[in-house]
């Protein structure tokens, strides 16, 4: 596989659009076309913070750019914008799915590790409050080793509030539309844990 080609033979997603790299529209459309020719479909995952080559959000319209309570930009519409591009330029059917309420009510599909970590983070937050600590956020601290294990820590809010922690370059493929083997090795253990009910 060369950096410019999508992982068409791999399980989906075939393209991953990350906010750390500007999306070059011609390269994106070419990659989608290649995937469609090779296997008849293409699954694209995008971040709502993804931007075009001029640095503009991919959001379908400026209505997708609202501010949250902390004054941070809330993006929306990147998936719709990409689906529209594919429909308009490649003249093929395309649809977008945006996670929201459906994923929030699917508690029966959460992984046991996610459930344990969420419960543990809440428990740690209560422990910190009872010790008189405030102005901190509970963190998940990954433990070393091949088996995925995680503990808890905390970080002062002023170190993380209104700050962005980008995906490290070593995790981003040369095409800018995929992740590297290093990322798959890092994310693989927690991502491969079984889901409840399925």
N, C-alpha and C positions, 0 to 999 in steps of 0.2 A: 504494500500500500504506500503510495506517495502522499506527502502532506496535502496535496491539492485535491485528492479524491476522497469522497465520502466512504464510510465503512459500509458499503452496500451489502456485503455478505454477512455482516454481523447482525446480531439482534438489535432492534431499534433501542434508542433513537439513532438515526443515521447522521444527523447534523445537530450540533449543540451550539447555539448562538449565545455568546458570553458578553457581558458588558465591558470586560477588560480589553476587547479588541473591536475596533470599528468594523461594521459589516460592509464588505464590498459587495454591492448588489449584483453586478455581473457574475462574480465568482460564486455567490450564493445560488443564483438561478442556474448556472452551469452545473453545480454540484447536485441540485435537485433534479435537473434533467438527466444527468448521468445515473442517478439512483433509480429514477423512473424507468429508464431504458434497461437497466440491469435486472430489476426485480419487480417492476410494475407498481411500486409504491415507495413513499419516502416519508419518514417520521422526523419532524423537526421539533426540538425543544428550544425555547428561547427564554431569556431573562427579560422581565419587564423593563429593566434598566439598559437593555441593548441599544446601541446607537449606530447611526449610519457613518459613512466615511467623512462627513462634515461635522461629526460630533452631535448631531441632532437625534433626539430620542426616536425610536421606531414607532412610537405610539401612533395609533390611527388618527388621532387629532389632538389638538392642544387641550381638549376636554379631559384627556387622560392624565394631564399634569396638574394634580391638586396637591395641596400641602396637608400633611398630617398635623397633629396637635403640637409636635415639636418643631414644626417649620420645615420638615424634610419633604422633598418632592415625592409624591406618590405617583408612580408610573402606571400606565395601563394602556392596553391596546396593541402591544408589539405583535402578539400572535395574529390578531386580526389584520394588521398591516402586512405581515409576511404572507398570509393566506391570500390576501387580495393581490399582492405582487405576483404570486404563482398563478392565480387565475387569469389576471390581466396579461401577463407577459408570456406565460407558457401555454395558455389556453387549455388548461386542464382543471379538473375539479379539485378543489382544496377546501378544507374546513379547519377551523380552529377550536380547540377546547381550552377553556380557562378554568383552572381549579378554583373552587370557592366553597360554597355551602356544601356541595356533595362530599368533598373530602373531609370537611369538618364533622359531618354526621356519620362518617364511616368508621366509627371507633372499633368496630369488629374486625377491621382490616389493618389495624396498627400492629407494628412488629412488637414482640415482647420486649426487645431492648429499648425501643422508643418509649413504651409505656413505663418501663422501670426507670428510665432516665428522667422522664417527666415527673414521675412521683418522687424520685430521689431529689430532683432539683427543688421541688416544692418543699420537701422535708428540710433540705439544707437552708432554704430561705427562712423558714420558721426558726431553725436553730440559730441563724445569724441574728434575726430580730430579737430572740430571747436573750442573746448575749449583748444586746444593745447596739448592734451594728446597723447602720443605714447608709444610704448613698452608695451601695454596691449592687452588683449584678452577679447572680450565681452563674458559674461557668462549668462546662463539661470539660474535663481534662482526660484526654486519651492516654491510656497506659501503654507502655512499649510492649512489643511482642507480636507474634503472628495471630494470636487469638484476640479478637476485639474485646477490650474491657475499658471501662470509663469510670473515673471518679469525679469529685466535685471540688470546685474552688470558688473564688470570688475575685472580682476586679472592681476598682472604683469606677463609678458611672462616668466621671469626667474623662476617663481614659477611653471610653467606648461610645458614649452618647454623641450622636451627630457625626460619627466617623465611619468610614468605609474600610473594610479589610478586603482588598482584592485577592482574587485567586492567584497564587504564585505562578510566575511564568513557566516553571517546570511542569505545571499541570495542563498547560494550554498547547494544543497541537499547532504546528506551523501554519496550517490553513486558517487558524483562528476560528474554525467552526467545529471543533472537536476537542476532546481531552486526550491526554497522553497515557501511556502505560503506567507512568508513575502515579497519575491520579487514580487510575483503576485499581492499582495496588493499595493506595491509601484508602480509598472509599469502598473498595471491594468487601472487606470483612463486615462492616456494619450493613452495607447494602444487600449482602447475600443472606442475612439472617431471615428466617422464615416469618411469614405474616400469619396473624391469627385467622382462622376460618378459611384459609386457602393455601 
